[in-house]
Amino acid sequence: MKYVLAGSSGFLGQALTQDLRANGHEVTRLVRRTPSAPDELQWDPFTGRIDHTALEDADVLINLAGANIGRPWTPTYRATIRESRVRTTATLAEAAARLDNRPVFITQSGIGGYGTDCGGRILTEDSPLGDGFLADVVRVWEGAADPARTAGCRVVSFRTGIVLARQAPAFQLLSLPFRLGLGGRLGSGTQYFPVISLIDWLRAIRHTATTSTITGPVNVTLPTPTTNAAFTKALAAALHRPAILPIPAPALTTALGEFAWELLGSKRALPQALQSTGFTFTHPTTPEALAATLTHQHQH
């Protein structure tokens, strides 16, 4: 199949490009600078400029672009977080709508869409979106795909938990304190903490691209939701480090601002759309996902 990828320079974009090619697919990467390789195509998501003829034979369009959320959300940076996702999605969706063939359109979204703290409530794709800055971002981000939806494309929004991979920025942030011997649960530790192994995230993309019944939001999280305390314990064991210093919630909110709620808020999300269409997880539990992350297993 032919995939066209926006946001291919980020960690997930690089991993996906490699994975798709290893599975025999063709990948074209959208870049904002002047292309420096034959597989690159220039675009400008902020002015909407993109070469439609070059997209004509694409089977799947994927948007992974978006500014990093793991830094303080100043008012200016909030606008960057939102615009970087909405503009790229809208430009790709408008391009998809103008193509004669109707490609599948997969856009990354966030589990934060369900709200800052959902307690023990089970969240499926039918659960309503919640309150808070990221929930508002998810609403407009997923809504930006409407032109493609209206034109008859199959549109899917990946509501992804924290992707566990050695090189993933979020995972490096989480594991750093443990490597220093200072790891511990975040806040009370009772919050549900949605994670997924990189291998299963990659497999979920390929499964979704070829499963015509999947449409709308897709929770990309482990089928066995884990609490932060259980995740912490498993991470400490996998790293052979103690997990003795709980990081109090106020310390996190002071250091990270509102982003801290991405780590402190509870999201007990279940991957119903994936499981109901026959997807099986290579690493269904946290210890398995962490073991795969830390031993660098790359199974396809």
C-alpha positions in Angstrom: 0.0 0.0 0.0 1.0 3.6 -0.4 1.2 5.6 2.8 1.7 9.4 3.0 2.9 10.6 6.4 2.9 14.0 8.0 5.0 14.4 11.2 7.5 11.7 10.0 10.5 13.4 11.7 9.2 12.8 15.2 9.9 9.6 17.2 6.7 7.8 16.2 6.9 9.0 12.6 10.4 7.6 12.2 9.4 4.3 13.8 6.3 4.0 11.6 8.2 4.8 8.4 10.7 2.1 9.2 8.0 -0.4 10.2 5.8 0.2 7.1 8.8 -0.2 4.7 9.9 -3.3 6.5 6.4 -4.7 5.8 6.7 -3.9 2.1 4.7 -0.6 1.9 5.7 2.6 0.1 6.0 5.7 2.3 6.0 9.3 1.2 7.0 11.8 3.9 5.6 15.3 3.9 8.2 17.9 4.9 8.1 21.7 5.3 11.7 22.3 4.1 13.0 21.7 0.6 12.9 17.9 -0.1 16.3 16.3 0.2 15.3 12.7 -0.7 13.0 11.1 -3.4 10.5 9.9 -0.8 9.9 13.5 0.5 7.1 15.8 -0.7 7.0 19.5 0.4 3.9 21.0 1.9 3.0 24.0 4.0 0.2 23.1 6.4 -0.2 26.7 7.6 -1.0 28.1 4.1 -2.7 24.8 3.0 -0.1 24.3 0.1 0.3 20.7 -1.0 0.7 18.9 -4.3 -2.6 17.1 -4.9 -1.3 15.2 -8.0 1.4 13.6 -5.8 -1.2 12.3 -3.4 -3.5 10.9 -6.1 -2.5 7.2 -5.6 -2.2 7.3 -1.8 -4.1 4.5 0.0 -3.6 5.9 3.5 -2.8 9.4 4.8 -1.5 9.7 8.4 -1.0 12.8 10.4 1.4 12.5 13.4 2.4 16.2 13.4 2.0 18.3 16.5 4.1 20.3 19.0 5.4 18.5 22.1 2.9 18.7 25.0 5.5 17.8 27.6 6.6 21.4 28.4 4.9 24.3 30.3 1.6 25.4 28.7 2.1 29.2 28.5 -0.8 30.9 26.7 1.4 31.3 23.6 2.5 27.6 23.7 -1.2 26.5 24.1 -1.9 28.2 20.8 1.1 26.3 19.3 -0.1 23.0 20.7 -3.5 23.5 19.2 -2.6 25.1 15.9 0.2 22.6 15.1 -2.4 19.8 15.3 -5.4 21.5 13.8 -3.8 23.1 10.8 -1.9 20.0 9.7 -5.0 17.8 10.1 -7.2 20.4 8.2 -4.8 20.7 5.3 -4.5 17.0 4.9 -8.2 16.5 5.3 -8.9 19.1 2.6 -6.4 17.5 0.3 -8.0 14.1 0.9 -11.4 15.5 0.1 -10.2 16.7 -3.3 -8.7 13.3 -4.4 -10.6 11.1 -6.9 -9.8 8.0 -4.9 -10.7 8.2 -1.2 -7.7 7.4 1.0 -8.1 6.2 4.6 -7.2 9.1 6.9 -5.7 8.3 10.2 -4.9 11.1 12.6 -3.2 10.9 16.0 -5.3 12.2 18.9 -5.0 12.0 22.7 -6.4 10.0 25.5 -6.5 13.3 27.3 -9.7 14.0 25.4 -11.7 12.2 28.0 -10.9 14.9 30.6 -8.2 15.7 33.2 -9.3 13.1 35.7 -11.9 10.4 35.1 -11.4 8.3 38.2 -12.4 4.6 37.9 -14.9 5.2 35.1 -14.3 2.8 32.1 -13.7 4.9 29.0 -14.6 3.4 25.6 -14.7 5.2 22.3 -18.4 5.9 23.0 -17.6 7.8 26.2 -18.1 11.6 25.9 -15.1 13.9 25.7 -14.4 15.8 28.9 -13.1 19.1 30.2 -9.7 20.7 30.2 -7.3 22.2 27.7 -6.3 18.9 26.1 -10.0 17.8 25.8 -10.7 21.0 24.0 -7.7 20.4 21.7 -8.9 16.9 21.0 -12.3 18.2 20.0 -11.0 20.7 17.4 -8.2 18.3 16.3 -10.6 15.4 15.5 -13.1 17.9 14.1 -10.4 19.3 11.7 -10.7 15.9 9.8 -14.4 16.7 8.8 -13.7 17.7 5.2 -12.3 14.2 4.6 -15.2 12.6 6.4 -17.8 14.6 4.4 -16.1 13.6 1.2 -16.5 9.9 2.1 -13.0 9.0 3.4 -12.8 6.6 6.2 -11.5 8.7 9.1 -9.9 7.3 12.2 -8.6 9.2 15.3 -6.0 7.4 17.4 -6.5 8.3 21.0 -3.1 7.0 22.1 -1.8 6.5 25.6 1.9 6.9 26.5 3.8 4.8 23.9 6.5 2.7 25.7 9.7 2.7 23.7 13.3 3.4 24.8 13.6 6.4 22.5 10.1 7.8 23.1 10.3 11.3 24.8 7.5 10.6 27.3 9.0 7.2 28.3 12.4 8.8 28.8 10.9 11.4 31.0 9.1 8.8 33.1 12.1 6.5 33.5 14.7 9.1 34.2 14.0 9.4 38.0 14.3 5.6 38.3 17.6 5.5 36.5 18.8 8.0 39.1 17.4 5.8 41.9 14.8 8.4 42.6 11.7 6.8 41.0 8.3 6.5 42.6 4.7 6.7 41.9 3.2 10.0 40.8 0.8 11.5 43.3 -1.5 8.9 44.9 -0.6 6.3 42.3 -4.2 5.1 42.2 -4.9 6.9 38.9 -5.3 4.7 35.8 -2.4 5.3 33.5 -2.9 4.4 29.8 0.1 3.0 28.0 0.8 0.9 24.9 4.0 -0.8 23.6 5.5 0.7 20.4 5.1 -2.6 18.6 1.4 -2.7 19.3 1.0 0.9 18.3 2.7 0.2 15.0 0.6 -3.0 14.5 -2.6 -1.0 15.4 -1.8 1.5 12.6 -1.5 -1.4 10.0 -4.6 -3.2 11.4 -6.6 0.1 11.2 -5.4 0.9 7.7 -6.7 -2.5 6.4 -9.9 -2.9 8.5 -12.7 -1.2 6.7 -15.1 -1.4 9.6 -13.0 0.8 11.9 -14.0 4.4 11.8 -14.0 7.4 14.3 -12.1 7.4 17.5 -9.8 4.4 18.5 -8.4 4.0 22.0 -4.8 2.8 21.6 -4.1 1.5 25.1 -3.4 -1.8 26.8 -6.5 -4.0 27.2 -5.6 -4.4 30.9 -5.6 -0.9 32.3 -3.0 -0.3 35.0 -2.7 2.1 37.8 0.3 4.4 38.1 1.4 2.6 41.2 1.4 -0.8 39.4 3.1 0.8 36.4 5.8 2.3 38.7 6.3 -1.0 40.4 6.7 -2.8 37.1 9.0 -0.1 35.7 11.2 -0.3 38.8 11.4 -4.1 38.6 12.2 -3.9 34.9 15.0 -1.4 35.5 16.2 -3.2 38.6 15.9 0.1 40.5 14.0 0.9 43.7 10.7 2.7 43.6 10.7 4.4 47.0 10.2 8.1 46.5 6.6 9.0 45.6 6.5 12.3 43.8 3.8 14.3 45.5 1.1 15.8 43.2 1.9 19.5 44.2 5.6 19.0 43.2 4.5 17.8 39.8 2.0 20.6 39.2 4.6 23.1 40.3 7.2 21.6 37.9 4.9 20.8 34.9 1.9 23.1 35.3 -1.3 21.8 33.8 0.6 19.1 31.9 1.0 17.3 35.3 -2.6 16.2 35.0 -1.7 14.1 32.0 0.3 12.0 34.6 -1.9 12.5 37.7 -5.3 12.3 36.1 -7.0 8.9 35.9 -8.0 7.5 32.4 -9.2 3.9 32.5 -9.5 3.6 28.7 -10.2 0.3 27.0 -9.3 -0.4 23.4 -12.8 -1.6 22.4 -12.6 -0.6 18.7 -9.4 -2.6 18.2 -10.4 -5.6 20.1 -13.9 -5.8 18.6 -12.3 -6.0 15.1 -10.0 -8.9 16.0 -6.8 -7.0 17.0 -4.7 -9.0 19.4 -2.0 -7.4 21.5 1.6 -8.7 21.4 2.1 -7.1 24.9 -1.3 -7.0 26.6 0.0 -6.2 30.1 2.3 -3.5 31.6 5.1 -5.9 32.6 5.2 -7.4 29.1 5.1 -4.0 27.4 7.9 -2.7 29.6 10.0 -5.9 29.1 9.7 -5.4 25.3 10.6 -1.8 25.7 13.7 -2.4 27.7 15.0 -5.4 25.8 14.5 -3.7 22.5 12.5 -6.6 21.0 11.4 -5.6 17.5 8.9 -8.3 16.4 6.8 -7.7 13.3 
